[in-house]
Amino acid sequence: MTAASRPRGPFRYGDRVQLTGPKARMHTITLREGGELHTHHGVLKHEQLVGQPDGSVFENSSGHEYLALRPLLRDFVMSMPRGAAIVYPKDAAQIVSQADIFPGAVVVEAGVGSGALTLSLLRAVGPEGRVISFERRIEFAEVARANVETFFGETPAYWEVREGDLAEALPEAVESGSVDRVVLDMLAPWEVMDAVVDALAPGGVVICYVATATQLSRVAEYIRGTGAFTDPEANETMVRGWHVEGLAVRPDHRMVAHTAFLITARRLAPGVIPPEVKRRASKKSFSDEDVEIWTPGAVGDRDITDKNLRKRIREAQRAADGARLAAGRGEGPGASAASEAPASDA
């Protein structure tokens, strides 16, 4: 049983722990025998935490107090090494809900990116389900594998990563009509939609995560054009925090606003013609100028450099090695350096 599968009870060696210290600075560590957290505020020994309950407070060598909690999934996602941009927790939660991803479901995901959404999918389907992730770039797949292994303490047996184009590889990976849900986080979801139509079972759900309105329009029209789905539904999720202290109650100055649109549709039974929906006439063709609007450069995305990506891969692999070592699964290169990683303050 891995640390991630038993998130209750006293702390044990192999557990990941989030420590909040002076000035709300956070550190995420993996408890290991003889381990220590060194900061400019002093030293906190890992053995102090072992056997104590979640939510305890500990003093380091200088008398500074640290609150110890097992990190939530959202905490891990926001602080883990990234190769590609992640799906934010607010969107991952909506994907699991809107696509109705259930225990035992067969889910296809493309692309895997840094593995943020993959973690939510694996938790939702459970050991009785199956998640098949497709990724075109092997470097991103390596980061995702390491992050998933770090969080679960091992690579789940019900997860499979395939490198390559989903449109070509999906028919070889699954039988026709055997997939319950398809999640597409990619630049041009319409390019793989024909393969998705064949793979989905009647009543199955396809959900696409797209950044811009032009992408949203194009994928919606393509889904309608297949004649194989219900009319697509689109939305976005914005989260605004609130400051609540006595009578000082006001919205936070910053919020997690637009990250992406979600568009969903359900697979019709083969041969069924959906009822016609009356709509106003609108432009449905796309020119080169329209396409340029949703390229990564046009929307402000910056490509990660090869040097930076190699660094992220090393960080993710060190964390995975540390999780294996602490859980007694063997020693990997750089494992001893992976137990202490400062979490994001975001």
HELIX and SHEET records of a PDB file:
HELIX    1   1 ALA A    3  SER A    5  5                                   3    
HELIX    2   2 PRO A   22  ALA A   24  5                                   3    
HELIX    3   3 HIS A   46  GLN A   48  5                                   3    
HELIX    4   4 LEU A   73  SER A   79  1                                   7    
HELIX    5   5 PRO A   89  GLN A   98  1                                  10    
HELIX    6   6 ALA A  116  VAL A  125  1                                  10    
HELIX    7   7 ILE A  138  PHE A  152  1                                  15    
HELIX    8   8 LEU A  166  ALA A  173  1                                   8    
HELIX    9   9 PRO A  189  VAL A  192  5                                   4    
HELIX   10  10 MET A  193  ALA A  199  1                                   7    
HELIX   11  11 ALA A  213  THR A  226  1                                  14    
HELIX   12  12 ASP A  288  ILE A  293  1                                   6    
HELIX   13  13 ASP A  306  ALA A  326  1                                  21    
HELIX   14  14 ALA A  335  ALA A  337  5                                   3    
SHEET    1   A 5 SER A  56  GLU A  59  0                                        
SHEET    2   A 5 GLU A  65  LEU A  69 -1                                        
SHEET    3   A 5 ARG A  16  THR A  20 -1                                        
SHEET    4   A 5 MET A  26  THR A  30 -1                                        
SHEET    5   A 5 GLU A 340  PRO A 342 -1                                        
SHEET    1   B 2 GLU A  36  THR A  39  0                                        
SHEET    2   B 2 GLY A  42  LYS A  45 -1                                        
SHEET    1   C 7 TRP A 159  GLU A 163  0                                        
SHEET    2   C 7 ARG A 130  GLU A 135  1                                        
SHEET    3   C 7 VAL A 106  ALA A 110  1                                        
SHEET    4   C 7 VAL A 179  LEU A 184  1                                        
SHEET    5   C 7 LEU A 200  VAL A 210  1                                        
SHEET    6   C 7 PHE A 261  ARG A 266 -1                                        
SHEET    7   C 7 GLU A 233  GLU A 236 -1                                        
SHEET    1   D 2 TRP A 242  GLU A 245  0                                        
SHEET    2   D 2 ALA A 248  PRO A 251 -1                                        
END                                                                             
